[in-house]
Amino acid sequence: TKQLIGHAILDALDRAEQPLAFLSGPSFAEEIMKGMPTAVVVASDNLFQAVKMQKIMSNSTSFRVYTSQDPIGVQLGGALKN
């Protein structure tokens, strides 16, 4: 489709107005489980949604979630780093 994943999801679900949030960062599940310091970003056009996700996921001192209002940049960054 040559679309970013966010657009493809909204098209597939026929929910153009659904707010989305994208989680990205240099993280490995094994390191997170060991409590190693990890920082990720959650991005959404809707800052309220990003902050809401940040609060839900920030439940320890070793896992830090930052917010961004640049979901396109986060999607592209995640795709390009792989």
C-alpha positions as CSV (number, residue, x, y, z in Angstrom):
1,T,0.0,0.0,0.0
2,K,3.0,2.3,0.4
3,Q,1.4,3.7,3.5
4,L,2.7,4.2,7.0
5,I,1.4,1.5,9.4
6,G,-0.9,4.0,11.1
7,H,-2.7,4.9,7.9
8,A,-2.9,1.3,6.9
9,I,-4.5,0.4,10.3
10,L,-7.0,3.2,10.1
11,D,-7.9,2.3,6.5
12,A,-8.3,-1.4,7.3
13,L,-10.5,-0.7,10.3
14,D,-12.4,2.1,8.5
15,R,-11.8,4.4,11.5
16,A,-10.2,7.5,10.1
17,E,-10.8,9.5,13.3
18,Q,-9.4,6.9,15.7
19,P,-6.5,8.3,17.7
20,L,-3.4,6.1,17.5
21,A,-0.2,6.0,19.5
22,F,3.1,4.5,18.5
23,L,5.7,3.1,20.8
24,S,9.3,3.0,19.6
25,G,12.8,2.9,21.1
26,P,15.9,1.0,21.4
27,S,14.7,-1.7,23.7
28,F,15.0,-5.5,24.1
29,A,12.5,-7.5,26.1
30,E,15.2,-9.4,27.9
31,E,16.9,-6.2,29.1
32,I,13.5,-4.7,30.2
33,M,12.7,-7.9,32.2
34,K,16.1,-7.7,33.9
35,G,15.3,-4.1,35.0
36,M,18.0,-2.5,32.8
37,P,17.5,1.2,32.1
38,T,15.4,1.7,29.0
39,A,13.9,4.8,27.4
40,V,11.3,4.7,24.7
41,V,9.0,7.2,23.1
42,V,5.2,7.1,22.6
43,A,4.0,9.4,19.8
44,S,0.5,10.5,18.9
45,D,-1.1,13.5,17.1
46,N,-3.2,13.7,20.2
47,L,-1.0,14.7,23.1
48,F,-3.6,13.6,25.6
49,Q,-3.4,10.0,24.2
50,A,0.4,10.1,24.3
51,V,0.5,11.2,28.0
52,K,-2.2,8.7,28.9
53,M,-0.1,5.9,27.4
54,Q,3.0,7.3,29.1
55,K,1.3,7.1,32.5
56,I,0.1,3.5,31.8
57,M,3.5,2.3,30.8
58,S,5.7,4.2,33.2
59,N,5.5,1.8,36.2
60,S,9.1,1.4,37.2
61,T,12.2,3.4,37.8
62,S,14.1,1.6,35.0
63,F,11.5,2.0,32.1
64,R,11.1,5.6,31.1
65,V,8.5,6.7,28.5
66,Y,8.8,10.0,26.7
67,T,6.0,11.6,24.7
68,S,6.1,13.1,21.2
69,Q,3.5,14.6,18.9
70,D,5.4,13.3,15.8
71,P,3.8,9.9,15.0
72,I,5.0,10.1,11.4
73,G,8.6,10.6,12.5
74,V,8.4,7.8,15.1
75,Q,7.0,5.4,12.5
76,L,9.6,6.3,9.9
77,G,12.4,6.1,12.5
78,G,11.3,2.7,13.6
79,A,11.1,1.5,10.0
80,L,14.4,3.0,8.9
81,K,16.4,1.7,11.8
82,N,15.4,-1.9,10.9
